[in-house]
Amino acid sequence: MTSLYQITRAEGIIKEGHIRITGWGRFRLHFTVLTNKKHYVFYDRMKNRWHCDCNYYTVQGKLCSHIIASKFYLKKIATVMEEIELEK
């Protein structure tokens, strides 16, 4: 279950500009998240699964703030792209 702490932390990661899309392929999206350490997140489009290299995700198998931030960031980008299309 996602906690309020994780959501708040994910929002902070985006607000502070500590997330980037570093790869956009046919089957995967890659993100780099800079918190106290650099973390790598990827989304497998074929399996509809998210993965992160942080200890919380790899040990517990639960959504971490890095994955949540990546999801929020992707949604934000999609919203901006929709707005741009509507303005045409």
N, C-alpha and C positions, 0 to 999 in steps of 0.2 A: 504494500500500500504506500502511496506517495504521501509524504508528510508536508506540512506547511513550510517547514524549514527548507526542504529540498526545492519547493516551488519558489520560495523567496530567494534562495541562493541562485537558482537558475535565472530568475529575472535579473538579479544583480550581475551575473556573468554577461548577459546581453547588454544591459544598460552601460556597463563599464567597457564594452567593446572587446571582451576577452574571448570571442569566438569567431572563427572563420570557416568558410567552406573551402577546403583545400583540394577537393577532387569531386568531379561530377561526371560519372560514367553512366553507361547504359544500365548496369546492374547494381552499382553502389554509389552512395554519396559519402564523402569523407569530410569530417570536421576536425579542427584542432581547437581545443578548449584550454585556455591558459588560466589556471587558478594558482594555487601554491606550487603546483607542478604542471607540466604540459601533459594533457591527456588527448588520446585519439579516439574518436567516436566514428562509427560507420553505420550506415543503414543499408541493409541488404534488401533491395527492391524485389527480388525474386521470392524471398522467403518472408518478406514483410517483418523483418527482425532488426532490432537495434543492438549494438555491441559497444562496449567501452573497455579500455584497458586499465581502468582504476581498480583498486582492491575491492571496493564496495561491490561493484558489479561482478567482477571475476570470482570473488569468494562467495558472495551471497546470492548472486544471480538475480538481483532486484534492480529496478530502475534507479539510476543515480542522478544527481543534479546535472551532470555533464550531458547525459542523454536527454533529460527534460529540457535543458537549455537548447540543445540541438533541435529538438522538436519545435520549441517555441520560435527559434530563429528561422527555421524552414517555413513555418506558417507565416511569419512576418514577411518574409521575402515573397511568398506566394500572394499575399494580400497586396503588396506593393505592385507586383506584376499585373494583377487583376485591375488595379486602379489605373495603371498606365494603359492597359488595353482599352478600358472604358473611355479614356480621354481621347482616343484616336478617332 
